[in-house]
Every structure is written in C-alpha cells, then in structure tokens.
Amino acid sequence: MTHPFQSFEEVTLQEFVLFIKIHNKQIEENTTIYLNLEPSISEADRKRAAMLLDSFLRLMSQTNIEELNDDYKYFFTTWLQSQISIIDRKSFNLFQLIFEKSLITFMIQQKSSRTNAILMYVLSIFTFLVRLYYDCEEENKTSNTTENKGLRYLQLLDKLDKLLISSSGYQDLAHILKKCEEYFNYKRCVFYAYVPWSNQFYGVIGAELSKVQSMKGHLTGENAILSSRKPIYLKNPKNYVKDEHIKLFNLSSIIFIPIMRRDQLFGWLTFDQLGEGFDCTKEELSLLEEVGKRLGLFLSRKGEKVEKNTELHLTERESMILGLLAEGYDNKKIGGLLFLSEHTVRDYVSSLMTKLKAKNRTQVVASAFRLGMLS
C-alpha cells in the first residue's frame, strides 16, 4: 500500500528571511554551540565555517524585507559569490551541517507549527547552493587548465613589487592606486584608511575625491563587509552596501580587499568598473589579496622609516586637537572642549595640515597614524 504524498505549506523568501531575522540571536547561539561540539574539526575549518555562518546570518538580519522579491536563487547566488575567497568544500559542508542542526534544534525547542515548511525551504536553498558551488569549482578548474594565469599573476605582482620599492611613502599612494587600476584592469581603485583606536574608517584616496572623503563611519555590525579580513567580491552590492553609497559611486559590481600586515589592519582597497558589472574568479581574488598584503608590508615599512627620520614636533595643544580630530569632532565641538574659538581651532588644524603635508582633516589623521603620532 502506497502512502499519499504529503504536501507542505509554501514559504516565500520574505517569510524565510523574516523568520531568521526574528530568531537570529537564538540560532546564532546554537551555531556557536555546535561548532564547539565538533572535536574532529581542524581550527582552520572551524574558523572558515564560523565566518560563513556569521556572514549568512548577517545577510538575513540586515536585509530590508520590503525590497525583496521571491527570487531566492539570485539572492543566495550573490551571497555565495561574496564568500568565494573563504569557501572550500570542507568548510562549505560544515557550514551547511551546523546551520541545519542549529535551525532544527531551535524549531524543536519552539515546537513551531511551520517546522516542516521552513526545513523544506532550507533544503531547497542548500540544494541550489551546493549545485552552484560545485559549478563554480568546475569553472575554476576549466579556467586554470585552458589558460596559464599563474605566470601572468606572478608577473603582475612583480611589477607591483618594483613600484612599491621605488615609492617613497604614504604620499605616493595616489600614484600606486592609479597603477593598480592599470595593472589589474579596473577603472576605479579607492583607499579607505582604518583608525584602530576609534574603530573608524575614512575614505582617503580615489577618483572624485570629494565623494571618497565623504565616506566615513564606525566599524559596527552594519558594516559587515569591512568587518571581514578576507577579500569580498559582490556581483551586486545591494543588501551589502547602503543604497545612498551605491548611487553616489554608481556601483554595480565591487571588490573589497583588506590591506594588512600580520594582524595589523591599515584599511581597504575597493576595485570596480565605474558602474559596469563584472565577474571575478577565486584565483583573481587571491591575486588581489596578495596586493593587499604587499601594500600592508609597504605601509608598515615606510611608516617605520618615516617615524625614525621625522623631526616633526607638535605642541601640546596641537597634539590635543589631533587626538580630537581622530575621534571625529568638528571645529566647533573641539573649541567647546578646549575653550577655544572656532577660528583658533581652524588655525591649529591648518598648522597640522602644513606639518603633516596633508590636504584635509582626513589626511591629517591618516598621516599621523602612519607616523606613529597616534596610538
């Protein structure tokens, strides 16, 4: 005797995202528990899986439900592409296992009436993601066998190394970024500096400088992209980058590359094609990750060299104002804190710009950081 097929209630993408958004905290706690309960997992695989889980849950919690249509394939394709530099087969399988176990545990605890519907929807999502990931793997294998990209990438990095060796320091970054656009075939490259003591980022160098320098803020949960220490490629930045920033820079596809030296983060490079969409392979991301590491080494070495040779001297008042600039205060607020007029504060800021050879307040802070004057 055959049993009739049992149909399940349909779940939309909006309903699924809303469900995860509402119960994000409990599901996240479950993922942490299950990750730590797997003793056979290597630390590297555990770390990768944790990054994937964090990114996946952040996507749900930060997405605007009202802007979603029901095309879950497009939604999750964009997410998978953004994780291409992190993902491998082992970490992907572990990510799937931990997420499903965490979700099932939560729904059993809650005795949810929609358990079957939600789980069937998750099964559809991961069936799609697994197939998509394996397709990406095959494309990379085919690409590697048909074209000798390895040698070309080494030649590009060699050109970059020669450029960095011949450059004198932080003031040459604008020229270096223009060369990066040329070497790696992108139309725009922008540098965002990171200030660790205030956990802030500043747009510093790039085309349309006034727009670039209007970009600043704190590294919070809202800035999930900048919180990553791995390269991120976004085929479509929607749901990851604020709409006003997408419009400001006419963004379509974009790549974020951290600039690091060991554990020290100096900032990020972004690469894009001025509004044109583009694809990016895992190998290309690895190449650009090397660019970020080489720039991190360059900035750390040049910073040490300048610090040893510099004869800059700041007065006590200039040092105080520099510290307040780093905290993001404007002239009026600084004047109120130090009992000075705005005009006097403006004179001090002008003096700092002259001493640090900076064109604006943002460059004052960034230069002072490189010189070790702020810590």
MARVOFI-894276 format. One record per residue: residue in three letters; x negated, y, z of N, C-alpha, C, O in turn. Coordinates in steps of 0.02 Angstrom, whole numbers, plus 50000, padded with zeros to 5 digits. Each point is the difference from the previous one (the first is absolute). Layout:
N
ALAXYZXYZXYZXYZ...
//
This chain:
375
MET499574994050000500435006050000499565006250000499565000850043THR500545003649910499605006149997500335005550040500615000550007HIS498955003750021500245005750040500065006149954499575001149958PRO500955002750051500085006049958499445005050015499785000650057PHE500015003149892499485005050009500275005850043500555002649987GLN499064999250064500225005350045499725006749976499395000949998SER501055003649985499775006649978499885004550060500294999150053PHE499255005849938499835004650053500215007049982500055001949941GLU500065001950110500165007149990499425003549966499424998850018GLU500725005349933499485003749964499735005750044500385003350035VAL498964997749962499685005550036499675004649948499664997649955THR500445008850052499695004849954499325002150028499854998950058LEU499755004249899499355002650022500095005250055499635000050049GLN500875004449942500135005150051500164996850068499755002350051GLU500664992649948500204996750062499404996550033499925000250061PHE499664996749898499414996650027499515004950031499764999050055VAL500095006449909499545005150025500275003150064499635001050048LEU501025000449954500315002950059499944995250059499875002050057PHE500244991549930499954995050053499304999850030499925000050061ILE499575000049896499314999950024499835006650036499655000050050LYS500605005549923499875006650030500275000250071499665002550046ILE500954995149964500325000250066499644995650050499925001850058HIS499854992349919499714995150046499244999549992499704994950017ASN500005010449956499294999949984499574998350061499544996049995LYS500605007250061499584999150059499994992850024499464997350014GLN501134999549990500034993150024499654995249951499644995550021ILE500465005649914499684995749950499255000950002499624995249994GLU500155011050013499285001450004499694996650060499454997249996GLU500905002950061499744996650059499944992549988499514996950022ASN500975000249943499974992949984499414998449954499674994850008THR500195009649944499444998749954499345000050038499564995949986THR500375008650062499395000350041499914993650040499454997250005ILE501105000550024499984993850040499794994049956499564996250018TYR500775003149925499864994249958499305000249969499684994949991LEU500085011149994499315000649974499504997650052499514996649983ASN500615005150080499534998150053500094992750022499574997350035LEU500984999649944500124993050019499714995049949500084994050008GLU499595008649940499724995649949499244999550012499625004049972PRO500164991050067499294999750019499544998249942499405001550003SER500854995249946499584997749945499855005449948499614998949954ILE500705006950053499915005449952499345003550013499835001650057SER499794999749890499395003950007500175007250015500555002349985GLU498995001350045500135006950019500115004349938500415004650001ALA499234994049945500085003949938500704999049971500325004849978ASP499934988950021500674998749974500535003050045500515002549976ARG499384997250090500475002950047500065007649989500545002850001LYS498885000349988499995007349990500375001949936500395004849999ARG499484991449946500335001549937500764999050005500395004149977ALA499814990450055500714998750008500345005450042500565002149985ALA499095000250068500275005350043500095006549960500505003550009MET499034998049946500055006049959500604999549951500355004949989LEU499754989149983500564999049954500675000650037500465003249976LEU499574993850083500625000450040500155007250020500575002249995ASP498925001350026500095007050021500245004249941500465004050008SER499234995149934500205003849941500714998349978500395004549982PHE499794989150020500674997849980500545002950045500515002449976LEU499374997550090500495002650047500035007649997500545002950009ARG498895000449980500005007349993500415002049939500375005050003LEU499564991349943500395001549940500745000150016500365004649978MET499874990450059500724999750017500205005850046500525003249990SER499074998150060500195004950051499985007149973500345004450027GLN499274996949921499915006849976500385001549935500015005749977THR500314989249994500375001049937500665003550013500364998450048ASN499815006249909500645003550003500534995549968499994998949939ILE500474998650101500514995249977500415003049942500174996549953GLU499995009950052500445003149951499695000349931500365000649950GLU498984999150046499665000549935499894993349968499744999749944LEU500454994850089499894993349973500554998049952500595001250014ASN499224995849930500504996349961499924992750020499674998550050ASP500634996949913499964993050022499494995949960500064993949995ASP499445009549977499484996649962499434998050047499505003550005TYR500604990950030499494998050049499354998049966499475000550030LYS500564997249908499394997949965499535006049990499404999450012TYR500875006249967499595006049991499735002450068499415001850006PHE501024998150044499825002450068499414996050028499535002950025PHE500504990549970499484995850030499394999149954499464998550023THR500635002449912499425000149955499555005850017499394999350003THR500915006550009499615005950019499614998850064499425001950006TRP500904994850042499664998550064499424995249988499455001250025LEU500664993449938499474995149989499415003249964499424998550017GLN500715005749935499455003449965499605004450046499395000749992SER500945002350057499655004450047499534996250046499565002950031GLN500534990549974499594995850045499494995849963499704995450028ILE500205006249908499594995749958499284999350024499684994949989SER500055010250044499314999750024499934995850063499444997850016ILE501105000950019499984996450063500154992649990499704995750032ILE500755002949923500334993549997499564994649969499635001349953ASP500404992750074499764993949968500504994550016500485001150037ARG499424993049935500514994850006500124998050073500574999150021LYS498905000150018500084997850070500375005350041500464998350037SER499335007949957500335005350040500725001049978500435001650041PHE499704997649894500695000849975500454994550029500565001350022ASN499204992449977500394994550027500125000950075500544998650025LEU498955003850010500065001250072500495005650014500414999550046PHE499555005849915500485005650006500714997549992500445001850040GLN499694994249909500674997449988500244995650058500565000850024LEU499014994849999500184995450055500175003950063500514998650032ILE499075006249987500105003850062500635004249996500385000450048PHE499735002949895500595004249993500644995850006500465001950036GLU499564992549929500604995850001500124997250070500575000050023LYS498914997750011500084997450068500245005450048500434998850042SER499305007249951500185005650043500735002049989500365001350048LEU499844998849890500695001949984500494994750024500525001750029ILE499334992049959500444994550021500075000050076500554999250026THR498895001650009500015000150073500465005650026500404999050045PHE499535006949925500415005750021500744998649988500415001450044MET499764995849898500704999049983500324994450042500595000350016ILE499014994850003500254994850045500145003150069500514998550031GLN499035005749992500095003250065500625004550001500365000350049GLN499755003149895500575004649996500664996549983500535003050006LYS499434990649973500594996249978500395004049948500615000850003SER499005001749948500305004349948500474996149955499864994349982SER500695008750001500494996949956499765000149927500294996549958ARG499195007450028499765000649931499344996349990499655001349951THR500184994250094499364996549996499904996749933499485001049968ASN501004995050010499924996449937499925004749941499584998949956ALA500825006450043499975004849944499335003549997499705000749946ILE500055001650112499355003450003499444995349980499565001949961LEU500454992050065499464995349985499994997949927499474999149971MET501115000249999500034998549929499725005849958499684998949949TYR500455007250074499735005849965499245000250006499655001549951VAL500094997150109499284999850011499684994649956499465001049973LEU500884993350021499744994649957499955002549928499514998449965SER500985005350012499995002849932499415004849991499665000049949ILE500245004350102499455004849997499334996549995499595001849957PHE500294993350086499354996750000499904995449940499434999049977THR501104998149998499944996149938499765004649944499574998149960PHE500715007950037499795004949950499285002350013499605000449953LEU500225001350110499345002450016499464994849986499465001749975VAL500674992150042499514994649988499874999449925499424999649979ARG501115000249981499914999449928499625006049972499564999349958LEU500615006750067499675006149977499264999950018499585001949960TYR500274996050102499304999850022499594995149958499445001549980TYR500844992650007499644995049960499905002549928499494998649969ASP501015005150005499925003049933499425005049999499625000349952CYS500335003750102499465004950005499324996550003499525002349970GLU500454992150066499384996150004499794997549931499425000449981GLU501074997049982499854997449933499775005649953499554998949959GLU500765006950046499805005749958499295002050014499625001549954ASN500194998550111499325001850019499504995049973499465001949976LYS500714991650027499554994849975499915000849925499444999549974THR501105001649990499975000849928499585006149982499604999949954SER500525005650083499645006249988499254999050009499605002549961ASN500224993850092499294999150015499654995749948499415000949987THR500954994349983499684995449952499955003149931499564998249961THR500885006450023500005002949933499565006249994499835002149945GLU499985000850111499615006249997499495000150056500164998650057ASN499235003049926499485000250050500015006750036499615004649985LYS500854995950063500075006350036499475000950054499835005650018GLY499924988850008499535000450056499405004249983499805004350040LEU499894994649902499415003849980500175007349992499625004450021ARG500954997149948500215006949990500105003550066499815005850008TYR500504990850041500115003050065499345001650035499935005250032LEU499594990249962499345001150031499655006149968499675003850034GLN500424997049901499705005749965500325006650023499655005050008LEU501014994950003500345006050025499775001850070499885005950015LEU500054989150028499765001350068499285002550000499815004150042ASP499794993349911499315002449994499995007349981499595003950026LYS500854998249928500045007149981500205004350060499745005450010LEU500744992050029500225003750059499435000650050499905005450029ASP499734989249982499435000250047499505005349980499755003850042LYS500094996549893499525005049976500265007150011499625004550018LEU501034996449971500315006650011499955002050073499825005750016LEU500334989650030499985001550071499295001550024499905004350042ILE499614992049931499315001150020499775007049980499625003250036SER500614999149906499795006649975500405005750031499825005849990SER500714992650046500425005350030499725002150068499704995950035SER500415010449982499685002650060500424999550063499735000350056GLY500924999049938500414999650060500735001149988500254999449944TYR500105002250110500735000749999500245005149948500534999249971GLN499065006050019500215005249952500034997549929500295003449957ASP499414990850028500024997249933500594995449988500074997149946LEU500375002250104500554995249993500475001649942500254995449967ALA499865011050019500445001849945499724997349934500374997249959HIS498975003550031499684997449940500034992349999500114997149947ILE499794999850110500014992750004500704997449982500064995049965LEU500465008350059500694997949985500155000649926500334995749971LYS499425009749996500115000749928499654994349962500274997549951LYS499155000550073499644994549968500364993350012500014995749956CYS500305003650103500394993950014500594999549952500164994549976GLU500165011050009500545000149950499744997549933500324996049966GLU499095006450016499704998149935499794992749999500164996349953TYR499495001550100499734993250001500564994750001499954995049965PHE500575006350074500514994850012500655001249962500514996650012ASN499475008449943500565001249954500655001950034500534997149986TYR499435007750060500605002950030500015007549987499475003249994LYS501134999650001500065007149984499965004550061499875006049994ARG500244991050066499975004150061499724995950057500204994350011CYS499335008850025499724997050060500015005350055499755005549990VAL500544992950067500085004850055499674997150063500054994050014PHE499635010450025499704998050063500395002850058500125006150004TYR500084989550043500335002050062499534998350057499804994250008ALA500035010850033499554998950056500394997850062500575002050010TYR499114993950031500304997750062499625002950059499384999850003VAL501005003050045499705002950060500204995650059500575000350023PRO498974995650004500194994950049500235002650067500444997150031TRP499265008549992500185002350067500715002750004500305000150054SER499985002249889500695002349999500454995249962500615001149995ASN499094993549977500374995049961500405003349944500594998349989GLN499085006449976500335003649946499654998849934499414998149998PHE500945003149947499704999949934500125006749966500505003450013TYR499034998549943500045006249963499844998849927499524996549984GLY500865006449971499815000049930499445005049991500065005850020VAL499394992149949499405004349997499805001649928499905005949984ILE500034989149973499725001049934500444996549948500234994450010GLY499875009149933500374997049945500295005349955500005005950017ALA500244992149925500325004749953500615003150033500324997050042GLU499835009249938500555003950030499885000450076500394997550040LEU499065005849977499755000050069500515002550051500024997450055SER500395007549927500485002650048500514994650020500214999750057LYS499984996049895500454994550015499664994950045500284997650049VAL499095000749933499624995150039499925002350072500104996150046GLN499735010249963499875002550067500645001450040499975001450060SER500604998249907500635000450038500174993450033500464999750041MET499184995049941500134993450026499624999050065499384999750000LYS500974999750055499684998750065500534997250047500605001049991GLY499164995650060500464997250049499644995250047499404999049995HIS500994998150050499734995150047500104992949972500484998749964LEU499064996950055500074993049981500474996750049499814997850054THR500825001749926500514996950041500284994049962499774998449946GLY500744998550083500324994349968500295001849932500094995649958GLU500065010950032500295002049936499494999849944500184999449942ASN499185001050076499474999849950499704993049996499404999150012ALA501024996149970499784993049999499434998949950499564995950013ILE500445007749932499494999149949499325002150027499514996349992LEU500455009550040499365002450026499784996150062499425000350020SER501044996250011499824995950059499624993749979499674996950042SER500375001349895499654994049976499265001449991499815005649981ARG499784989550033499285000649989499794996049938499414998649991LYS501074999649968499884996549938500305004049942500475003850011PRO499274995349928500295003649942500734998149990500204994350011ILE500185010549967500714998749986500185002949932499875005949986TYR500434989949972500255002149935500755000050002500324995150020LEU499975010449958500735000649997500215001249928499885005349971LYS500444989750000500275000849933500515005649999500035004049953ASN500374996450101500485005450009499965002250073500144995950044PRO499675010349971499895002150069500655001350040499965001350060LYS500614998349908500635001150035500064995050057499814994249992ASN500455007950065500064996150062499344999750039499984997550056TYR499475005149914499355000050034499735007150008499665001550049VAL500505002849903499775006950001500615004550000500504998649967LYS499475006950071500575004550006500205002749931499575001449958ASP501084999450032500265002449936499705006849980499855001149942GLU500075003350108499745006749983499284999649976499785004149959HIS499844991050067499304999349977499984996749931499565001749960ILE500904993850026500044997049934500155005449948499695000149946LYS500775004450070500185005449954499435005149995499865002549945LEU499824999050111499465005050001499444998149953499745004249963PHE500074989350038499444997749959500224996249938499584997349963ASN501075002450024500264996449942499724992949999499724997849950LEU500374998650105499714993350007500434994749968500625000250005SER499074995249962500344993949977499674994250036500264997550050SER499175000249925499604995050035499415003450034499785005349978ILE499964991750077499465003150037499614994750039500284994850020ILE499075006549991499574995550038499705003950058499775005749992PHE500234991350069499695002950059499394995850019500054994050008ILE499375009349999499384996650017499705003150063499845005950000PRO500094990250055499685002850060499255001049989499674995949968ILE500065009650058499295001449998499724998350069500155003550049MET499454991249955499794997450065499264998450001499714998449948ARG500005002050111499334997550013500024996250065500095002950054ARG499834990549942500124995650058500715001350025500484999149963ASP499605003150100500675001150027500205007449997500545001850024GLN499035002449948500155007249998500385001749937499784998549944LEU500805004650064500425002049944499895007449986500105004250044PHE499694997449895499895007049981500625003149965500105006050002GLY500304989749968500595002649965500224995149946499884994050005TRP500435008749942500274995849947499905003349932500005006249996LEU499934989849953500065002349931500664997549972500224994550016THR500105009649944500574997649961499835000749926499695004849979PHE500534990249982499925000149928500694999449968500414996050020ASP499715008249929500624999249962499915002749929499475002649984GLN501054996849976499975002149929500465005849984500285000449946LEU499805004150103500395006149989500714998649973500215002849950GLY500144992950086500704998749983500124993949958500574997949992GLU498904999249980500084994049959499944993750044499564999650043GLY500894995649947499954993750036499424995949973499825000549942PHE499894995350101499454995649978499984993850043500274999850055ASP499404995049919499904993850037499304999850029499565003649977CYS500354992250074499344999550033499924992850024500434997450036THR499024999349945499884993150022499644999950067499765005150024LYS500234989050005499644999250064499265001649992499695002850045GLU500024995349898499295001349988499865007549994499495002450025GLU500975001349943499915007249994500055003350069499635004850014LEU500824992750028500045002750068499374998650039499775004250039SER499944989849952499374998350034499445004649978499595002150040LEU500414999649895499505004749975500075006850034499515002950023LEU501114999649981500115006650031499874999750075499815005150030GLU500304989150001499834999350071499255001050010499795003050049GLU499814994349905499285001050003499825007449992499535002450031VAL500845001149927499905007249992500105003550068499605004250019GLY500934993950017500135002950066499454998650049499815004350039LYS499914989649959499464998250045499365003949984499655002250046ARG500214998649890499405003749981500065007450018499515003150021LEU501094999749971500105006950021499955000750076499765005150025GLY500484989850011499935000150073499275000050021499815003750045LEU499784992249922499284999850014499685006749983499585002550037PHE500625000449906499745006549979500155005450051499565003850019LEU501074996550003500195005250048499664999150067499815004950032SER500114988949990499684998850065499275001949997499745003050048ARG499924995349898499285001649994499895007449989499565003050031LYS500835000049926499925007249987500175004050062499705005250014GLY500814992450022500195003550062499444999950050499875005050033GLU499804989149975499444999550047499435004549979499695003350042LYS500174996949892499455004049976500125007550013499565003550023VAL501044998749961500175007150011499985001750073499785005450020GLU500464990050022500035001450071499305001150029499915004250043LYS499604991949932499325000650026499675006449978499615003050037ASN500554999249901499655005749972500365006650011499705005349992THR500934994450027500395006250005499765004550057499834997750054GLU500175008849932499835004950051500615004250018499955005450028LEU500634991949955500625003650015500085000750076499874995450038HIS500345010549981500155001050071500675003650005500115005249969LEU500344992050070500655003150012500015003050069499734997250048THR500595008749957500095002950065500524996050039500364995949971GLU499695005250094500494996450040500715001449974500414995449997ARG499735010849985500665001749976500144996649932500564997549989GLU498945002349967500094996749935500134992550010500414997149965SER499244999950082500104992950014500714998650025500314995049982MET499945009550061500684999150025500515000649944500474996149996ILE499435008849960500465001049945499964994149951500514997949972LEU498894999650017499924994249956500394994050028500334996549962GLY499635002450102500374994550031500755000849992500354995149988LEU499905011150019500715001249992500224999449927500564997849987LEU499005004149967500154998949929500084992649985500444997949963ALA499124998150067500034992849990500654997050027500234994949975GLU500065008450074500634997650028500605002549960500574998250015GLY499305005949934500535002149955500355006550019500525001649972TYR499205002350076500325006250020499885005549949499475000449968ASP501035004050023499925005849956499705005850038499904999650061ASN499945005949903499665005750031500405003050058499715001850052LYS500944998649940500425003050052499974995950064499945002750055LYS500114990749938499994995650058499315000150034499955000050061ILE499525000049898499335000350028499905006550038499715000150055GLY500535005449916499955006650034500364999950067499745002750049GLY500854994249953500374999750062499644995850053500025001850059LEU499674992849921499654995650047499365003250027499814998850057LEU499865005249900499355002950020500055007450017499505003350013PHE501114999349987500125007150016499635004649952499685004950020LEU500374993449915499695004049948500535002249950500534996949995SER499335008449968500475002149947499924995449940499484996849990GLU501045002949969499964996049939499445002449955499664996049968HIS500245010650031499465002949958499324997550023499574998349959THR500325001550107499364997550027499904992649984499464997949981VAL501084998350026499964992849984499834999149926499594995749982ARG500715008449976499874999649928499275001449985499704996949956ASP500005007850080499295001549992499574994050020499514998449967TYR500684998450088499624994150022500054994349949499514996749985VAL501095002349989500094994749949499595001649938499704995549970SER500285010950010499605002049943499264998750013499644997749955SER500145003750106499304998650018499844992649996499474998049976LEU501004997850048499914992749996499964997749927499594995749983MET500835007249975499994998149929499335001849968499744996249960THR499985009550059499355002049974499444995450024499594997849960LYS500415000750104499474995850028500034992949973499484996849989LEU501125000750001500084993149978500084999449924500114994649973LYS499835011149992500055000249928500654996749977500014995949954ALA500535006050079500664997149986500445005349966499935005950012LYS500524991749946500455004649964500655001250036500355004849984ASN499814991150065500645000850036499954996550068499494997050016ARG501055003450022500014997350068499914992450000499674997350043THR500644999449909499954992749996499284997849990499764995350032GLN499885008249923499304998349988499565001750060499504996750011VAL500695008350028499635001650062500014993950046499474997950024VAL501114999349987500074994250044499644994049972499634996550035ALA500475002149900499694994249969499245000550002499664995150015SER500075010949970499275001050001499724999350070499484997050010ALA500885005850039499764999650070499984992750024499564998150037PHE500934998049940500014993050017499414996449971499674996150035ARG500185005149901499424996849968499355001850034499544995950004LEU500415010350020499395002450031499944997950073499505001550033GLY500984995149993499974997850069500155005450050499844999450059MET500485006149918500145005650045500664998950037500165003550048LEU500234991549929500614998250033499974992650015499764996149958SER500465001850100499974992950017500574998350047500064994250021
//
